[in-house]
Amino acid sequence: MAPRTDSNTDTDRPKRTPRRSKPAEPQVISEPRRSTVRNGEIDIAVYEQGVPDGPTIVLVHGWPDSHRLWDNVIPHLIDRFHIVRYDSRGHGASTDPQDYRAFRIAELATDFRAVADAMSPDAPVHVMAHDWGSVTVWEAVTEPDAEQRIASFTSVSGPNLDHAGRWARRRFARPTPRNLVAPLAQLASVAYQFAFMAPFTPALVRGGLTERTFRLGLRLAQGTPVEQVTLGDTFTADAAAGLQIYRANLVVGKVFSARDRHTRVPVQLIVPAYDPAVRPAVFDDEAEWTQRLWRRDLKAGHWVPYSHPRVLAQAAIQLVDAVSGQEPARELRRAEVGRPSGRPFDDHLVVVTGAGSGIGRETALAFARAGAEVVVSDIDRDAARDTAALIAESGGAAYPYALDVADRAAVTAHAAEVAAVHGVPDIVVNNAGIGQAAPFLKTPPESFERVMDINFNGVVHGSRAFGTLMAERGLGGHIVNVSSMAAYSPQQGFSAYSTSKAAVFTFSDCLRAELAADGIGVTTVCPGIVHTNIVRTTEFSGVTADREQARQQLFDTLYRLRSYPPSKVATAIVRAVQHNRAVVPVTPEAWLAYYGSRLTPPSLTRFAIARASLTH
């Protein structure tokens, strides 16, 4: 029987105007409007929101969810798309077939096609699907001429079962230890499905799986706040009924019966790194069957629509824009599978503070040469502009900003502006700093506080503002905090400076541990004697102006004679990001002091400190 659409009697659903005619101002339907699409003997509950005349995007859920899975994603799509959600058979308000064979993937795919044809008869639809919903849509997109009805597909935590079977069989055919580990691990990950096929399991689910226990489980398993887990009123019944899908589709059987299925539909893979059911390696051969493929590895668990709704929406929007003819977004370009290899940081966005001179400027130039777009900031706006101009002269892209890193509100606003205008950065280099020298008792409190505000709090502000954006995006990233050899080689006359840099060192160690689960690396760079203008601007407290100037000139001369340029530090920073190094001393004396601080007996260290001073 051909699909047809019926209005739900509980909702006055107006007739939709033809897609060709656009109103003067787009109408946005904020609340879901329910209707019914009939596919054979199955009534499918469909929910529409958004812009009726916008491009249609269909959202498909898996087990044990309903259309409510997408509640947190909707707000990020509602102003642009005609959004269509539906309850899969056996879930929510849709028909619950009693024969388990009605839950075969091929049957579920006919439901998707029926909804797509009814909701967008004249134009192909975009699709985002999760879990078994993604498996279902994979079945549809690998049908002949699927690209005529499906414009793009964003797949989340659900592989094509035939492709997964081929992937496993290929590795079993060459049973080296390396080849066997991945498919055996994947088979172990889906072993739970045999328990789900048992005849007594639905009764156990009805008696024990409640909304509360499910939300608690997600909070414990992947840290998702309970308020973000949106479930329907029929959740427990849906979970029990939906178990039929496991009985109808024996996943491990695909190792022996996988078909050769190809698609010309543009496909974007969202691959959670911590998915307990679907290992990331399952998707490694996907380019063999998919003509246009993008892959984003997300630092998240299985239920991404709950934990990272904005990330999913943004990924789908970027794919829709790209297949519609717009310039692909930076993140999407980087995610393209099979693109020609280029420079190491092509399609990356790097933020560098204190980029008006010295190490900051050279670091910005180094990343630009490596292919990155660079946001350069400095308290001196003209200096930041000069750095950006140097990058532009060499063919790169840079965006200058004036920024006082000691001002927390300013740094927070700067991060928000960078994200809004240029996107979330992939790499942040917290480099801005100042020098200060004097015995502690001769250091004015305001001077000590100023050093701490810029050298330490500036790093904290930058790490918090940009680290939050990186973590929310879920695609990882890297933070570089510039400390100093002074962090682990204390000496007289540098109490403020050494304390600030030691604080940066320890803070970075803590930050590295905390952000590891988000895939964000943290590198602490510890330069030694490097000739930059920080020496010429170092404040020497407790002396006359003439004496201060003389000491500045003396130290500047000594550093210049050392002949270690900031460009070498920049090279070390770029290399550290490439290899995700934790602590990077730069210059031989920095390495010597680093290991010496760990190997030298404390009594000998105290003896040396008590008798050495560079400021007298």
N, C-alpha and C positions, 0 to 999 in steps of 0.2 A: 504494500500500500504506500502511496506517495505521502511524504510528510505534509502536514497541514498545521496551521497555527490557529489556536483558539484563545479567545480572551478569557481571563480568569473572572469569574462572576463577582469576586470580592473587590475588584479594582476596575475603575473606569479608565481603561487604557485608550487614549485617543488614537485615531488613525495617524500613522506616520506619513509625513509629506514625502514626496519622491525625493531621492537623494540628489537629483540634478538641481533642484531648486533650493537655494540657500536663503534663509531669512536675513534681514538687514543686520541683526545682532543674534549671535548663536544662542539658542535656548539650551539651558543646562538643566537636566532633570537630576535633582539632588538625591531623591529617594528612589529606591528600586521599584520598578513597575513589573509586576508578575504577569506572565502569560503562559500558555501551554503549547508546546509543539508535539504533535503526535507522529511517532515513527513506528509503523506497524501496530503492534499491540501495546506499545510503550508510550505513556504520557510523560513528557519531559517538562519539568517546571523550569521556566526561563525567567531571568531577572535582568531588566535593562536600566541603565543609568547613563548620565553624561550628555553629550551633544548628539541629538538624533541624526543630524546630517554629517557628523564627523566620520572619519574612518572607523570601521568596526573592528574592535579587538575582542576576541572570545577568550574567556578565562575558564580553564578546566581543572577541577580538583581531583584528588585521588582518595585513598582510604586513610583514615576513617572520616573524612571531612565531608562538607557540603559546600554549597556556593559561598557560605560564610567564611571560608578559608581566606578569601580575597578582600575582606572588609578593610584591612589596613592599607592595602595597595590602591584601592579605589580613589581615595582623595588625591593621589598623585597623578591620576589619569583623567579625572572626571571633566576637566575643562577642555580636553582635546579630543576625546574619543567617544564614539558610541560604544559603550561597554556592555557586553553580554556575558552573563554568567548563567550556569544551569546546574541543577542537581543531577548527578549521574544516576542511572537506574539503580534502585536499591537504596538511594540516599534521599534525605529531605522529603520534598513533596512529589518526587517522581515515582513512577511505578516500581514496585519491588517484585520482580519475577521470581517464581518459586523454583524453576528449573535452573540449576547452576550453569548449564550450558549457555544460557542467555547472557552470561557475564564474560563470555569469551571476548578477547580483544577485538576481533573482527566485528562483533555485534556492537560493542561499545563505540567503535569508530563510526558505525552508521548513525548513532545518536548525534555524534559531533557534526557529521555532515548534514543531518537533518536540521539541526539548529542553525548552522552556518547558512544553509540555503534559505531558511525561513526568515532569518534576521537580516541578511544582506544578499538578496537574490541577484542584484545587478553588479556587485563588485566583490572581488576577493577579500577575505578577512585576514587580519593578523591574529595570531594565537599566542597565548602564554599558558603553559600547563605544568602541573606539578605531580610528582609521584606516578600513580597509575593513570592519572589524567595525561601526563606526558607520554607514557607508554601508548596510550590510546591514540593520541594525536600523531605519534610517530607512525602508527599503522596507516593513518590517513595520508600523511605527507609522502609516503613511499608508494602510494597508488599512482598508476599512470596519469599524467596530465594534472597532478595535484596542484601544480603551480597556477592553474587556471582559477582555482577557488581559494587557495591559501597564499597570501602575499608574503608572510614571514612567520617564523615559528621560534619562540623562545622556550627552550626546554629546561625544566628545573627538576633535578633529582629523579629522572625517569628515562632510562635508555630505550632505544629500539631493541626489542628482545632478539630479533634476528641478528642484528649487528653484534650484540653482546655474545650471542652464541658463536658467531664466526670468530670473534676476538678470542674467546676461550679455546675453541677447537684449534685455531692456528697455533696457540702456545702449547697445547697438549701434544700436537703433532711433532713438536721439537722439544722434548722433555728435558731441557737443561734446568738446573736449579733456579736460575733467574726466570725462565719462562713459566715454571710451575708455580712459583710463589703467588703471583698476582691472581690467576684464575682460581687456585685453591682457596685463597683468602676471600675471594668474592663468593665462591660457593658456600664457604663457612658463614658468610654474612647473611645469606638468604636461607640458611638451614631452618630458621624459625618458621618459614612458610609451611613446612610439613606439619608443624603443630597447628597452624591456622587451618589446615585442611581437615583436621579431626572432627568427627560429627558432634562431639561434646563441646567444642570450643565456643560456638555461638552462645550457648547457655552460660558458659563462664564469663564471656564478655558482657552479656546482659546483667549478670549479677555483680560484676566487679569493676567494669570500666565506666566510670562516671566522668562528668565534666570536670569535677574537682580533681580526681586522680590523674586525669590526662594533663590538665594544666600543671599540676605539681610535677608530673613526670618530665614535662618539657622544661620546666624551670631547673630541675636537677640535672637533666641530660645536656641541655645546651644554653642554660642561663636566660631563657626567654621569660620576661615578666609575665605573670599570670594574666594581667589585664590586656596583653596583646594577643592572647590566644582566644580568638572569637569562634564560638561554636554555636551550632543550631540547637533548637529545642529537642530535636530528634537524634541527638548525637549518639547516645547509647544504642538505640535501635539501629541507626545507620551503621555503626561499627559492627554489630552482629550480622546484619544482612549483607554488608559489603564483603564479608569474609568469603562469600561465594567466588569472588574474583580470583582468590588464590587456588581454589579447587579447580576452577575452569582454565587456569593458565599456569601450567607447570613450567616454571622458569628454567629449571635445570635441564628440562627436556630439549631446550633450544640448542644445547651443545651438540645434539645429535640430529636435529631437524631444522637447522637455520636456513632460511631462504636468502637469496641474493637480492636485496632491496635497495634501490637507489632513489635519490630525490634531487629535483632541481629547485625545490623551495629553499630560500635562504634560511639557515638554521643557526641559532645562537644557543650555545650550551652554557648553562649556569651550573657549575660543578662544585658542590659544597665539599670542603676538605675533610669535614668531620662527620660525614654521613655514615651511619653505622650499617646501612643496608646496601648502598650503591658506592662501590669504591671508585675513586677518580680514574684509575687505570682502565676501567671499562670503556671509557670514551677515547682511548688513545688512537684507535684506528678509524675513527668516525669520518675522517676526510676521504677515506676510500669510497664511501657511498654517498657523500653529501657534496654537491658541487660548490656551494658557497657556505662556508662554515666559520663561525666565530666561537671562541671558547674563553670563558671567564672562570677562573678558579677562585671561589669565594671562601673566606675563612668563616665558615658557619656550619651549623648542623643541618639535619634533614629538612626541618620545617622552616625554610627560608621565608615564605610569605608572612610568617609570624615575626621572625627575628629581624629581617631586613626588607621590609616592604618598599621603602623608598629606593633601595638599590635595585630591586626587581623592576619597579616602574621605570626608573631611569634607563636601565638596560634595554627594556622593551621600546621605550621612546627613541633611543639612539638607533636601534635597528630599524624601526619604522621610518625614521627620517632618512636613513641611508638608502634603504631600498626604494624610497620615494624620490630619490634623485638629489638629496641634499649632500653637502660635504660631510663625510663620516666624522663623528666625534673622535677626539684623541684617544679615549679609552677603547672605543670600538676598533679603531685602526690597529691599536696594539694587540687586540684580541683576535685579529684575523688569523686563521690557521693557514699556513702555507705561504704567507707573504714573504717576499724576498728579504733576506737578512741584510741589515744595514748597520748603522752605527749603534753602539750599545744602548744609548738613551734616546733613540728616535721615539717620538710620540710620548715623551715623558714631560711632566711639568715639575720644575725644581724651584724651590723658594730659598733664597739666600739672604740672611740679614747681615748688616754691617758690610754690604757689598760695594761700598763706595771707594774702597782702597784695600791694599794689603791682601791678606788671605781671602777675605770675602770676595774682592774683585776677581782675583785669580781663580777662585773656585767657580764663580759664575761663568767666567770665560771657558774654563775647562769643561764644564757640563754642556755649555753651548756647542763647543767643538765636538762633543760626543753625541750631539743630535737633539739635546733637550731644549725646550722653551724655558726661559728663566725669568722668574719674578725677583727683581733686585730691589732691596730696600736699604736705606741708610738714614741716620738722623740728619745728614746733609743731603737735601733733595738734589742739588746740582751734582754732587758726587755720584749719586745713584743714576742720574741721567747720563753722566759721562760713561759709566760702566755699560749701560744699555746701548749707548751709541757705539762703543767699541764692539759689542756683540753684533749689532746691526751691520757694522762695516764689514764684518767677516761673514755675513750672510745668515746670521742667526736671528732668533726672535727673543726679545727681552722687554720687560715691562717695569719701569722704575716707579718707586714709591718712597715717600718720606715716612720714616717710622722711628719712634722712640721706643725701644724694646722695654724700657723700664716702666712704661705706662701700660698696665694690664688691659685697660679698656681699649686703648688704641690698638694693641696687638690683637685683641679679640675682634674688633671691627675690621682690622686689616685682613685677618683670616677669612672672615665672612665675605668681604669684598672680593678677595682672590677667588674664593670658591664660586661666587656668583658670576664673576666676569670671565675667569679663565678655567675654572674647574678645580676639583680637589687635587692638591699637589701629590705627586708620587714620592718626592724627596724633599725634606726640609733641612736646611743647614743653619743651625743657630750659632752664628759666628760673632755677632756684635760684642765688643768688649772694650774696656779701657784699662790703663795701667795706673798703679799707685805704689809709692814707695816711701817708707818712713817707719821708724820704730813705733810700735803700737801706742805707747803712751804719748807720743807726739802726733798721732794721727787724729785729726778732728773727727768727732762722731759723724758729722754730716758727710765727710769724705769716705769714711768706712761704709756708711749706709749707701752712698752713691755707687761705690764699687760693687757692693752686694746687689743693689737694684739692677744694675746693667749686666754685670757678668754672670750672676746666678739667677736672679728673678727674671731677667730677660730670657734666659734659656727655659725656665719653668713656664713663663707665659707662652712662648712659642710652641713648646712641646704640648701644652694643654690645648691651645686653640687649634693647632693643625692636627695634633694627634687625635683629637675628638673627631674631626672630619674624616680622617683616614680610617679610624675604627668603624665609624658608622657606614662608610662606603663598603667596607668588607673585602677590599681587594689587596690589602697589605700596603706596604710602603716602607719608607726608611727615614729615620731621624738621625742627623749628625749633630752632636753637641761638641763644640770646640772648647776643650779644657786647656791644660797646659802641663808641661813638665813640673811646674811649681806645685801641682796638685799632690804630688808624692815626693817632693824634695823640699821640705820646709827649710826656711832660712831666715836670718834676721833681716828686719827692714821691709818685709813683704807680707806682713800679717793679713792685711785686707785682701790683697791680690791672691795670695796662696789659699786663703780660706775660701774665697769665692770660687776658685778653680777646683779645689778639693770638693766643695759642695756640688759642683757640676759633675765631677767624676762619680761620686757616690750616688747622686740623683740619677745619673744615666744608668748605673748598674741596676738600680731599683726599677727604673722605667723599662729597661730591656726585659726584665723578668715578667713585668706586668703585661707588656704589649706583645709578647711572643705568641700568645694564643690568637691574636688578631693578625698575625703575619707581618707585623711591623718590626723591622730590625732597628736597633739603636747602636750607633757607633760613637765612642768617645775618642776624640782626636786630641793628642797631647803634643803640641809642637814644643821644640826646645828653643834654641837661640835662632830666631828668624828675623830678618831685617824687614820691618814694616814701620809705618808711621806711628804705631802705638808707643814706640820708645820716645819719639820726639814730643808726644803729647802726655807722657806719664807725669802725674802730679807727685812732686817730692815735698811732702809736708814738713813743717817745722824748720824751714830754711828761708833765707831771703830770696827774692825773685832772681837776683843775679846768680846766686848759688844754685838755684833750681835750674836755670837755663844752662849753666855750665855742666851740671850733671846730665841733663838731657842730651847735650851735645856729646859728652863723653860716652854715654851708653850707645848713642846712635852710631858713633864712630866704631865702637867695639863690635856692634852687631853688623855694621856694614863690612868690617874686615873679616867677620866670620863667613861672609859670602854665601849664605844659605837663603835663596830667594823664596818668597811666598808661593811661587808657582809650583815648587816641589811639594809643598804642603797640599796644594790643590790637587795635584796628581795623586797623592796618597789618599785624599778624601774620595776621589772618584773611584779609585781601585778598592777602597774599603767598602763602598756601597755595592760595587759589583760582586764582591765576595762575602758580603754580610759579616764583616769583621767587628768584633766587640770593642777592643781597645787598640788604638793605633798610635804609639809614640812615633814622633817624626823628628829626625836628626839623630845622629849617633849618641849625642849626650843624653837625649831623651830616653833612648833605649837603655843606655847604661844606668841612668838614674832609676828607671822603672824596675829593672831586675835587681839593681842594687838595693832599692828600698825593701825588697822582699827577702834578700839574702843577707844583708848586713845586720849584725847584732844590734839591738836597740841601744845598748850602752855606747857603742861606737858612733851611732848616728847622733845621739845626744851630745857626745863629745865634739863632733865636727860642727854641729849647729852652734854650739856655745862659743866657738872660736872663729867662725867665719861670718863675714858680713860684706855685702857688695855695695852698701849704701854709705859707708863711712870712708 
